[in-house]
Amino acid sequence: MRRFRVEAGSGAIGAFGNEGFHLDSRLTMSGCGRLVWVELRAGGRIARHPAACPQLVVVDQGEGEVPGADGAFERIRVGDGVSRTPDELHETRAEGGLGSIIAEGNLDPAALGAGESRPS
């Protein structure tokens, strides 16, 4: 076993007009694959941008909002997951702060089920 610590402050991301967005991307795999831990500080925002490759996002702290298929923002909280396809425009905002784990790479969204939604 090898232990390590994930540090949110290790990479501030200001592209696209992001605010309060930090990640630790040391868990990079080959090609498009990587696993990152993201922190959106209170009032933070990941500005709208296209997904570089398939993504699976799982909230592990706090809560925030992401736009649904109709463009209206929906609340996400601890335990919620969101999948995205390559080039899908997306954004996230978090009034009180949010932490999440993002897996990027050759994912199979069909394995996640029919996309059940959880009440807000």
Stockholm file with secondary structure:
# STOCKHOLM 1.0

chainA/1-120         MRRFRVEAGSGAIGAFGNEGFHLDSRLTMSGCGRLVWVELRAGGRIARHPAACPQLVVVDQGEGEVPGADGAFERIRVGDGVSRTPDELHETRAEGGLGSIIAEGNLDPAALGAGESRPS
#=GR chainA/1-120 SS CCCCCCCGGGCBCCGGGCEEEEEEEEEECSTTCEEEEEEEEEEEEEEEEECSSCEEEEEEEEEEEEECTTSCEEEEETTCEEEECTTCEEEEEESSCEEEEEEESSCCGGGGCSCCCCCC
#=GC SS_cons         CCCCCCCGGGCBCCGGGCEEEEEEEEEECSTTCEEEEEEEEEEEEEEEEECSSCEEEEEEEEEEEEECTTSCEEEEETTCEEEECTTCEEEEEESSCEEEEEEESSCCGGGGCSCCCCCC
//
